[in-house]
Amino acid sequence: MSHSRLPLSFPKTSRQGFVYESREDTPTRIGAATVGQIITQEDAPPYIVVDHDIENILVTRWPGRLWHVKVLATAQDQPAAHANYTRATSIEVCEERSAARLFGPRGEIVGSIQDLIPNLTLAQIEHLAHHATSAISSDYDAAWETWLAHAHPSDTHPEAQSVGVLTMNSNQLHSPLGYAFTLAHAQYCKRVRTLAGSDAFEADEDGDEWLRAPWSEALTTLLAVIMGLGAPHLYEAENTALMTKIWQDLPA
């Protein structure tokens, strides 16, 4: 059981931090380990990567498990001093935490959306696309701007004016909800490719792929729903209510 009073970040010198493992990770470092168990490996990659701030954990696969650990021994090869993680060769498992916390204080609802994305049906995607409007896009961008003004007050981010921001390139906080948006984007594109193949995508002159409409329109709404339900304080009350209704009305 996780404890809500456990810090969400630790000084690097504390030798404490977090390890996230998805069900798809192979091999797993912690897996079915029990609290108090010590895990040790040789001083060679791939190392056990211990993040010292829960906000910095890069989530590329879902679902998974999140562990609070103590670093007992470190690898000789370490990242730059400013990097907020440690390459470990030995850790003690302290406790398991809810992986939903990776998506902020309202991570449970965001996690439930992430759970559904890999199984979205054509009817559900059509529902999301139907609700894509310029207002929804503008509100999503405005939420980013509001968050940036508080999280990075000394920085300017002109890229936040573009539609569909997923994360900020920063050594600090990356988004209001950790890596929820990049994960949702990756999972959604994978699902669309399964449903519609390459016809749902178009490539630009650099070879980068982009979703075609209506697939892209559904993604716009999906990202807005995640923002509205996961970070309602960044939306006006009526906009949060709209995002809630769109999600609640999703076809079964």
ABEGO torsion letter per residue (X at the ends): XBBAABBABBBAAAGBEBBBBBAABOBBAAEABBBGBBBBBBBBOBBBBBBABAAABBBABOBBBBBBBBBABBBABBBBAABABBBBABBBBABBBBAAAAAEAAAAAAAAAAAAAAABBAAAAAAAAAABBAAAAAAAAAAAAAAAAAABAABBBAAAABBGBABBBBABBABAAEAAAAAAAAAAAAAAAAAAEAAABBBBAAGBBBBBOAAAAAAAAAAAAAAAAABAAABBAAAAAAAAAAAAABBX
